[in-house]
């Protein structure tokens, strides 16, 4: 039984780290690729990158947590079946995705030297 718990814990830790970096990658990648497209169309690239990062923020979080109804199902299971461990795991995964998106927005803000409003 202890071996199964250790395997589940290792799976959660890897999901926690993946969630952070997926949100970070979606935000940085989407904004920079969008900036390249803006440059190719004659628009100011850094302004487009800053604008895109503020609009991609929520999508980075959605992509990081799976983009499906699995987190909602986990909340439901935690509330109705009394499994608070699952609720805490989902909250931590969402916070990890929020941290990745916030880190990406901060890096873009530093890179573009423009204020990003939320």
DSSP file (Angstrom, degrees, kcal/mol; ACC not computed):
  #  RESIDUE AA STRUCTURE BP1 BP2  ACC     N-H-->O    O-->H-N    N-H-->O    O-->H-N    TCO  KAPPA ALPHA  PHI   PSI    X-CA   Y-CA   Z-CA
    1    1 A X     >        0   0    0      0, 0.0     4,-1.7     0, 0.0     5,-0.1   0.000 360.0 360.0 360.0 -37.7    0.0    0.0    0.0
    2    2 A X  H  >  +     0   0    0      1,-0.2     4,-2.1     2,-0.2     5,-0.2   0.851 360.0  56.2 -67.7 -33.2    2.8    2.4    0.8
    3    3 A X  H  > S+     0   0    0      2,-0.2     4,-2.0     1,-0.2    -1,-0.2   0.897 105.9  50.4 -65.2 -39.9    4.4    1.8   -2.6
    4    4 A X  H  > S+     0   0    0      2,-0.2     4,-2.4     1,-0.2    -1,-0.2   0.903 109.9  50.6 -64.4 -41.9    1.1    2.8   -4.4
    5    5 A X  H  X S+     0   0    0     -4,-1.7     4,-2.3     1,-0.2    -1,-0.2   0.888 109.7  50.5 -63.0 -39.5    1.0    6.0   -2.3
    6    6 A X  H  X S+     0   0    0     -4,-2.1     4,-2.3     2,-0.2    -1,-0.2   0.887 110.6  49.4 -66.1 -38.0    4.6    6.8   -3.2
    7    7 A X  H  X S+     0   0    0     -4,-2.0     4,-2.0     2,-0.2    -2,-0.2   0.898 111.7  48.3 -68.2 -39.5    3.8    6.3   -6.9
    8    8 A X  H  X S+     0   0    0     -4,-2.4     4,-2.1     2,-0.2    -2,-0.2   0.889 111.0  51.2 -65.6 -38.5    0.7    8.5   -6.7
    9    9 A X  H  X S+     0   0    0     -4,-2.3     4,-2.4     2,-0.2    -2,-0.2   0.913 109.8  49.2 -64.6 -42.8    2.8   11.2   -4.9
   10   10 A X  H  X S+     0   0    0     -4,-2.3     4,-2.1     1,-0.2    -1,-0.2   0.880 110.5  51.8 -64.6 -36.9    5.5   11.1   -7.7
   11   11 A X  H  X S+     0   0    0     -4,-2.0     4,-1.9     2,-0.2    -1,-0.2   0.876 110.2  48.5 -65.8 -37.8    2.8   11.4  -10.3
   12   12 A X  H  X S+     0   0    0     -4,-2.1     4,-2.6     2,-0.2    -2,-0.2   0.913 109.6  51.3 -69.3 -41.7    1.3   14.4   -8.6
   13   13 A X  H  X S+     0   0    0     -4,-2.4     4,-2.2     1,-0.2    -2,-0.2   0.911 111.3  47.5 -63.4 -41.4    4.7   16.1   -8.3
   14   14 A X  H  X S+     0   0    0     -4,-2.1     4,-2.6     1,-0.2    -1,-0.2   0.892 112.8  49.2 -66.9 -37.2    5.4   15.6  -11.9
   15   15 A X  H  X S+     0   0    0     -4,-1.9     4,-2.5     2,-0.2    -2,-0.2   0.878 109.5  53.2 -66.1 -36.9    1.9   16.9  -12.8
   16   16 A X  H  X S+     0   0    0     -4,-2.6     4,-1.5     2,-0.2    -2,-0.2   0.927 113.3  41.9 -63.2 -46.1    2.5   19.9  -10.6
   17   17 A X  H  X S+     0   0    0     -4,-2.2     4,-2.1     2,-0.2    -2,-0.2   0.904 114.5  51.4 -69.0 -41.5    5.8   20.8  -12.3
   18   18 A X  H  X S+     0   0    0     -4,-2.6     4,-2.6     1,-0.2     5,-0.2   0.893 106.1  55.4 -61.8 -40.2    4.4   20.1  -15.8
   19   19 A X  H  X S+     0   0    0     -4,-2.5     4,-1.9     1,-0.2    -1,-0.2   0.908 108.4  48.4 -59.9 -43.1    1.4   22.4  -15.1
   20   20 A X  H  X S+     0   0    0     -4,-1.5     4,-2.2     1,-0.2    -2,-0.2   0.951 116.0  41.9 -60.9 -51.2    3.7   25.3  -14.2
   21   21 A X  H  X S+     0   0    0     -4,-2.1     4,-2.5     2,-0.2    -2,-0.2   0.785 110.4  56.0 -75.1 -26.8    5.9   24.9  -17.3
   22   22 A X  H  X S+     0   0    0     -4,-2.6     4,-2.7     2,-0.2     5,-0.2   0.941 110.7  45.3 -66.4 -46.2    3.0   24.2  -19.7
   23   23 A X  H  X S+     0   0    0     -4,-1.9     4,-2.1    -5,-0.2     5,-0.2   0.916 114.6  48.8 -62.4 -42.5    1.3   27.5  -18.7
   24   24 A X  H  X S+     0   0    0     -4,-2.2     4,-2.6    -5,-0.2     5,-0.3   0.922 113.5  46.7 -61.7 -44.9    4.7   29.3  -19.0
   25   25 A X  H  X S+     0   0    0     -4,-2.5     4,-2.7     2,-0.2     5,-0.4   0.884 110.6  51.2 -67.1 -40.2    5.3   27.8  -22.4
   26   26 A X  H  X S+     0   0    0     -4,-2.7     4,-2.2     2,-0.2     5,-0.3   0.927 114.6  43.8 -63.0 -43.7    1.9   28.5  -23.8
   27   27 A X  H  X S+     0   0    0     -4,-2.1     4,-2.0    -5,-0.2     5,-0.2   0.953 120.0  39.4 -68.2 -49.7    2.1   32.2  -22.7
   28   28 A X  H  X S+     0   0    0     -4,-2.6     4,-2.5    -5,-0.2     5,-0.3   0.947 119.9  45.4 -66.0 -47.7    5.7   32.8  -23.9
   29   29 A X  H  X S+     0   0    0     -4,-2.7     4,-2.6    -5,-0.3     5,-0.3   0.927 114.7  46.8 -63.1 -46.4    5.4   30.8  -27.1
   30   30 A X  H  X S+     0   0    0     -4,-2.2     4,-2.1    -5,-0.4    -1,-0.2   0.907 115.1  45.9 -63.4 -42.1    2.0   32.2  -28.1
   31   31 A X  H  X S+     0   0    0     -4,-2.0     4,-1.9    -5,-0.3    -2,-0.2   0.911 115.5  45.1 -69.3 -41.9    3.1   35.8  -27.4
   32   32 A X  H  X S+     0   0    0     -4,-2.5     4,-2.0    -5,-0.2    -2,-0.2   0.920 114.8  46.9 -71.3 -42.1    6.4   35.5  -29.2
   33   33 A X  H  X S+     0   0    0     -4,-2.6     4,-2.0    -5,-0.3    -1,-0.2   0.900 113.0  50.7 -64.9 -38.8    5.1   33.7  -32.2
   34   34 A X  H  X S+     0   0    0     -4,-2.1     4,-2.1    -5,-0.3    -1,-0.2   0.859 107.5  54.2 -63.8 -35.1    2.3   36.3  -32.3
   35   35 A X  H  X S+     0   0    0     -4,-1.9     4,-2.3     2,-0.2    -2,-0.2   0.866 106.0  51.8 -65.8 -36.7    4.9   39.0  -32.2
   36   36 A X  H  X S+     0   0    0     -4,-2.0     4,-2.3     2,-0.2    -2,-0.2   0.911 109.6  49.7 -64.9 -41.3    6.7   37.5  -35.2
   37   37 A X  H  X S+     0   0    0     -4,-2.0     4,-1.3     2,-0.2    -2,-0.2   0.893 110.0  50.8 -63.8 -39.3    3.4   37.5  -37.0
   38   38 A X  H  <>S+     0   0    0     -4,-2.1     5,-2.8     1,-0.2     4,-0.3   0.908 109.7  50.6 -64.6 -41.0    2.9   41.2  -36.1
   39   39 A X  H ><5S+     0   0    0     -4,-2.3     3,-1.2     1,-0.2    -2,-0.2   0.909 108.6  51.8 -62.0 -42.2    6.4   42.0  -37.3
   40   40 A X  H 3<5S+     0   0    0     -4,-2.3    -1,-0.2     1,-0.3    -2,-0.2   0.761 110.7  48.5 -67.9 -24.1    5.7   40.3  -40.6
   41   41 A X  T 3<5S-     0   0    0     -4,-1.3    -1,-0.3    -3,-0.2    -2,-0.2   0.357 121.3-105.2 -97.6   5.7    2.5   42.3  -41.1
   42   42 A X  T < 5S+     0   0    0     -3,-1.2    -3,-0.2     1,-0.3     2,-0.2   0.621  77.3 129.1  86.4  13.1    4.1   45.6  -40.3
   43   43 A X  S   <S-     0   0    0     -5,-2.8     2,-0.5    -6,-0.2    -1,-0.3  -0.608  74.5 -84.2 -94.8 160.7    2.8   46.1  -36.8
   44   44 A X     >  -     0   0    0     -2,-0.2     4,-1.9     1,-0.2     5,-0.1  -0.524  40.5-155.5 -67.2 118.3    4.9   46.9  -33.8
   45   45 A X  H  > S+     0   0    0     -2,-0.5     4,-2.5     1,-0.2     5,-0.2   0.905  86.4  49.0 -66.8 -45.6    6.1   43.5  -32.5
   46   46 A X  H  > S+     0   0    0      1,-0.2     4,-2.2     2,-0.2    -1,-0.2   0.874 111.7  49.7 -67.0 -36.0    6.8   44.3  -28.9
   47   47 A X  H  > S+     0   0    0      2,-0.2     4,-2.4     1,-0.2    -1,-0.2   0.903 111.7  49.2 -66.0 -40.1    3.5   46.0  -28.4
   48   48 A X  H  X S+     0   0    0     -4,-1.9     4,-2.9     2,-0.2     5,-0.2   0.892 109.4  52.2 -66.1 -38.9    1.8   43.0  -30.0
   49   49 A X  H  X S+     0   0    0     -4,-2.5     4,-2.2     2,-0.2    -2,-0.2   0.931 111.5  46.3 -62.4 -45.0    3.7   40.6  -27.7
   50   50 A X  H  X S+     0   0    0     -4,-2.2     4,-1.4     2,-0.2    -2,-0.2   0.909 114.8  47.3 -63.8 -41.9    2.6   42.6  -24.6
   51   51 A X  H  X S+     0   0    0     -4,-2.4     4,-1.3     1,-0.2    -2,-0.2   0.914 112.6  48.9 -66.1 -43.0   -1.0   42.7  -25.8
   52   52 A X  H  X S+     0   0    0     -4,-2.9     4,-2.3     1,-0.2    -1,-0.2   0.865 105.4  57.8 -66.2 -36.0   -1.0   39.0  -26.7
   53   53 A X  H  X S+     0   0    0     -4,-2.2     4,-0.6     1,-0.2    -1,-0.2   0.885 106.1  49.2 -64.8 -35.2    0.4   38.0  -23.4
   54   54 A X  H  < S+     0   0    0     -4,-1.4     4,-0.3     1,-0.2    -1,-0.2   0.824 115.5  43.6 -72.7 -28.6   -2.4   39.6  -21.5
   55   55 A X  H  < S+     0   0    0     -4,-1.3     4,-0.4     1,-0.2     3,-0.2   0.727 112.8  51.3 -87.6 -20.8   -5.0   37.9  -23.7
   56   56 A X  H  X S+     0   0    0     -4,-2.3     4,-2.2     1,-0.2     5,-0.2   0.521  84.3  93.7 -88.2  -5.6   -3.3   34.5  -23.6
   57   57 A X  H  X S+     0   0    0     -4,-0.6     4,-1.4     1,-0.2    -1,-0.2   0.912  87.9  41.1 -56.4 -50.7   -3.1   34.4  -19.8
   58   58 A X  H  > S+     0   0    0     -4,-0.3     4,-2.3    -3,-0.2    -1,-0.2   0.852 113.5  54.5 -69.1 -33.6   -6.3   32.5  -19.2
   59   59 A X  H  > S+     0   0    0     -4,-0.4     4,-2.5     1,-0.2    -1,-0.2   0.828 103.4  56.1 -70.8 -30.1   -5.7   30.1  -22.1
   60   60 A X  H  X S+     0   0    0     -4,-2.2     4,-1.9     2,-0.2    -1,-0.2   0.899 109.4  46.6 -64.7 -40.0   -2.3   29.2  -20.7
   61   61 A X  H  X S+     0   0    0     -4,-1.4     4,-2.0     2,-0.2    -2,-0.2   0.919 112.4  49.5 -67.9 -43.6   -4.0   28.2  -17.4
   62   62 A X  H  <>S+     0   0    0     -4,-2.3     5,-1.2     1,-0.2     4,-0.4   0.914 112.2  48.1 -62.4 -43.2   -6.7   26.3  -19.2
   63   63 A X  H ><5S+     0   0    0     -4,-2.5     3,-0.7     1,-0.2    -1,-0.2   0.878 110.6  52.4 -64.4 -37.1   -4.1   24.4  -21.3
   64   64 A X  H 3<5S+     0   0    0     -4,-1.9    -1,-0.2     1,-0.2    -2,-0.2   0.857 109.0  47.5 -70.7 -35.3   -2.0   23.6  -18.2
   65   65 A X  T 3<5S-     0   0    0     -4,-2.0     3,-0.2    -5,-0.1     6,-0.2   0.447 127.6 -93.1 -89.0   3.0   -4.9   22.1  -16.2
   66   66 A X  T < 5 -     0   0    0     -3,-0.7    -3,-0.2    -4,-0.4     3,-0.1   0.085  36.7-116.7 115.9 -24.6   -6.0   19.9  -19.1
   67   67 A X  S   <S+     0   0    0     -5,-1.2     2,-0.2     1,-0.2    -1,-0.2   0.630  84.8  92.3  69.2  12.4   -8.6   22.0  -20.8
   68   68 A X  S    S-     0   0    0     -3,-0.2     3,-0.4    -6,-0.2     4,-0.3  -0.505  94.2 -91.3-122.4-168.2  -11.3   19.4  -20.0
   69   69 A X  S  > S+     0   0    0      1,-0.2     4,-2.5    -2,-0.2     5,-0.2   0.313  93.0 103.0 -91.2   8.6  -13.8   18.7  -17.3
   70   70 A X  H  > S+     0   0    0      1,-0.2     4,-2.5     2,-0.2    -1,-0.2   0.919  80.1  49.4 -60.2 -45.2  -11.4   16.5  -15.3
   71   71 A X  H  > S+     0   0    0     -3,-0.4     4,-2.1    -6,-0.2    -1,-0.2   0.899 111.9  49.4 -61.8 -36.0  -10.6   19.2  -12.7
   72   72 A X  H  > S+     0   0    0     -4,-0.3     4,-2.4     2,-0.2    -1,-0.2   0.900 110.5  50.5 -67.0 -39.8  -14.4   19.8  -12.2
   73   73 A X  H  X S+     0   0    0     -4,-2.5     4,-2.7     2,-0.2    -2,-0.2   0.890 108.8  52.1 -63.1 -39.2  -14.9   16.1  -11.8
   74   74 A X  H  X S+     0   0    0     -4,-2.5     4,-2.3     2,-0.2    -2,-0.2   0.893 109.5  49.1 -65.5 -39.0  -12.2   16.0   -9.3
   75   75 A X  H  X S+     0   0    0     -4,-2.1     4,-2.5     2,-0.2     5,-0.2   0.929 111.9  49.2 -62.8 -44.1  -13.8   18.8   -7.3
   76   76 A X  H  X S+     0   0    0     -4,-2.4     4,-2.9     1,-0.2     5,-0.5   0.920 111.8  48.2 -61.2 -44.3  -17.1   17.0   -7.5
   77   77 A X  H  X S+     0   0    0     -4,-2.7     4,-1.7     1,-0.2     6,-0.9   0.886 112.4  49.9 -63.6 -38.7  -15.6   13.8   -6.3
   78   78 A X  H  < S+     0   0    0     -4,-2.3     4,-0.4    -5,-0.2    -2,-0.2   0.884 116.9  39.6 -67.9 -38.3  -13.8   15.6   -3.5
   79   79 A X  H  < S+     0   0    0     -4,-2.5    -2,-0.2     3,-0.2    -3,-0.2   0.951 125.1  32.9 -77.1 -50.4  -17.0   17.4   -2.3
   80   80 A X  H  < S+     0   0    0     -4,-2.9    -3,-0.2    -5,-0.2    -2,-0.2   0.786 125.8  40.0 -83.3 -27.4  -19.6   14.6   -2.7
   81   81 A X  S  < S-     0   0    0     -4,-1.7    -1,-0.2    -5,-0.5    -3,-0.2   0.450 107.6-119.1 -99.1  -1.4  -17.4   11.6   -1.9
   82   82 A X        +     0   0    0     -4,-0.4     2,-1.1     1,-0.2    -4,-0.2   0.767  64.0 143.4  73.7  25.9  -15.5   13.3    0.9
   83   83 A X    >>  +     0   0    0     -6,-0.9     4,-1.0    -5,-0.2     3,-0.9  -0.692  15.8 168.7-100.3  82.0  -12.1   13.0   -0.7
   84   84 A X  H 3>  +     0   0    0     -2,-1.1     4,-2.3     1,-0.2     5,-0.2   0.738  69.5  70.4 -67.5 -22.3  -10.5   16.3    0.3
   85   85 A X  H 3> S+     0   0    0      1,-0.2     4,-2.1     2,-0.2    -1,-0.2   0.889  98.1  50.1 -60.9 -39.3   -7.1   15.1   -0.9
   86   86 A X  H <> S+     0   0    0     -3,-0.9     4,-2.2     2,-0.2    -1,-0.2   0.878 108.9  51.4 -68.2 -37.8   -8.3   15.3   -4.5
   87   87 A X  H  X S+     0   0    0     -4,-1.0     4,-2.4     2,-0.2    -2,-0.2   0.927 110.5  48.6 -63.8 -44.4   -9.6   18.9   -4.0
   88   88 A X  H  X S+     0   0    0     -4,-2.3     4,-2.4     1,-0.2    -2,-0.2   0.901 110.3  51.7 -64.2 -40.5   -6.3   20.0   -2.5
   89   89 A X  H  X S+     0   0    0     -4,-2.1     4,-2.3     2,-0.2    -1,-0.2   0.923 111.1  47.2 -61.8 -43.8   -4.4   18.4   -5.4
   90   90 A X  H  X S+     0   0    0     -4,-2.2     4,-2.3     2,-0.2    -2,-0.2   0.893 111.2  50.9 -66.5 -39.2   -6.6   20.2   -8.0
   91   91 A X  H  X S+     0   0    0     -4,-2.4     4,-2.5     1,-0.2    -1,-0.2   0.914 111.0  49.2 -63.3 -41.5   -6.2   23.5   -6.2
   92   92 A X  H  X S+     0   0    0     -4,-2.4     4,-2.1     2,-0.2    -2,-0.2   0.881 110.1  51.0 -66.1 -37.5   -2.4   23.1   -6.1
   93   93 A X  H  X S+     0   0    0     -4,-2.3     4,-2.1     2,-0.2    -2,-0.2   0.903 111.4  47.7 -65.2 -40.4   -2.4   22.2   -9.9
   94   94 A X  H  X S+     0   0    0     -4,-2.3     4,-2.5     2,-0.2    -2,-0.2   0.906 111.7  50.2 -66.9 -40.9   -4.4   25.3  -10.6
   95   95 A X  H  X S+     0   0    0     -4,-2.5     4,-2.3     2,-0.2    -2,-0.2   0.871 109.0  52.6 -64.5 -35.7   -2.1   27.4   -8.5
   96   96 A X  H  X S+     0   0    0     -4,-2.1     4,-2.2     2,-0.2    -2,-0.2   0.916 110.3  47.3 -64.3 -43.2    0.9   26.0  -10.3
   97   97 A X  H  X S+     0   0    0     -4,-2.1     4,-2.5     2,-0.2    -2,-0.2   0.894 111.0  51.9 -65.2 -39.5   -0.6   26.9  -13.6
   98   98 A X  H  X S+     0   0    0     -4,-2.5     4,-2.4     1,-0.2    -2,-0.2   0.901 109.2  50.8 -61.7 -40.3   -1.4   30.4  -12.3
   99   99 A X  H  X S+     0   0    0     -4,-2.3     4,-2.4     2,-0.2    -2,-0.2   0.896 110.2  49.0 -64.4 -40.7    2.3   30.7  -11.2
  100  100 A X  H  X S+     0   0    0     -4,-2.2     4,-2.2     2,-0.2    -2,-0.2   0.910 112.9  46.8 -65.2 -42.5    3.5   29.6  -14.7
  101  101 A X  H  X S+     0   0    0     -4,-2.5     4,-2.4     2,-0.2    -2,-0.2   0.894 113.0  49.5 -66.5 -39.0    1.2   32.1  -16.4
  102  102 A X  H  X S+     0   0    0     -4,-2.4     4,-2.3     2,-0.2    -2,-0.2   0.897 110.2  50.6 -66.9 -39.8    2.3   34.9  -14.0
  103  103 A X  H  X S+     0   0    0     -4,-2.4     4,-2.5     2,-0.2    -2,-0.2   0.919 111.1  49.0 -62.5 -43.4    5.9   34.1  -14.5
  104  104 A X  H  X S+     0   0    0     -4,-2.2     4,-2.3     2,-0.2    -2,-0.2   0.912 111.3  48.9 -62.6 -42.9    5.4   34.2  -18.3
  105  105 A X  H  X S+     0   0    0     -4,-2.4     4,-2.4     1,-0.2    -1,-0.2   0.887 111.7  49.9 -64.5 -38.2    3.6   37.6  -18.1
  106  106 A X  H  X S+     0   0    0     -4,-2.3     4,-2.4     2,-0.2    -2,-0.2   0.909 110.3  49.6 -67.1 -41.9    6.3   39.0  -15.9
  107  107 A X  H  X S+     0   0    0     -4,-2.5     4,-2.5     2,-0.2    -2,-0.2   0.899 112.2  48.2 -62.9 -40.3    9.1   37.8  -18.3
  108  108 A X  H  X S+     0   0    0     -4,-2.3     4,-3.1     2,-0.2     5,-0.3   0.907 109.8  52.4 -66.3 -40.9    7.2   39.4  -21.2
  109  109 A X  H  X>S+     0   0    0     -4,-2.4     4,-1.8     1,-0.2     5,-0.6   0.918 112.6  44.9 -60.8 -42.8    6.7   42.6  -19.3
  110  110 A X  H  <5S+     0   0    0     -4,-2.4    -2,-0.2     2,-0.2    -1,-0.2   0.899 115.4  48.4 -65.5 -40.4   10.5   42.7  -18.6
  111  111 A X  H  <5S+     0   0    0     -4,-2.5    -2,-0.2     1,-0.2    -1,-0.2   0.909 121.4  32.7 -68.1 -43.4   11.3   41.9  -22.2
  112  112 A X  H  <5S-     0   0    0     -4,-3.1    -1,-0.2     2,-0.2    -2,-0.2   0.663  93.0-138.8 -89.9 -16.6    9.0   44.4  -23.8
  113  113 A X  T  <5 +     0   0    0     -4,-1.8     2,-0.3    -5,-0.3    -3,-0.2   0.827  62.0 125.0  58.6  33.6    9.3   47.1  -21.1
  114  114 A X      < -     0   0    0     -5,-0.6     2,-0.4    -6,-0.3    -1,-0.3  -0.912  68.5-107.8-120.4 149.7    5.6   47.7  -21.4
  115  115 A X        -     0   0    0     -2,-0.3     2,-0.6    -3,-0.1   -65,-0.0  -0.616  28.5-152.1 -76.9 130.8    3.0   47.7  -18.7
  116  116 A X        -     0   0    0     -2,-0.4     2,-0.3   -11,-0.0   -65,-0.1  -0.918   9.0-157.6-105.8 114.3    0.7   44.6  -18.9
  117  117 A X              0   0    0     -2,-0.6    -2,-0.0     1,-0.1     0, 0.0  -0.676 360.0 360.0 -90.8 147.1   -2.8   45.3  -17.4
  118  118 A X              0   0    0     -2,-0.3    -1,-0.1   -61,-0.0    -2,-0.0   0.445 360.0 360.0-101.0 360.0   -4.8   42.3  -16.3
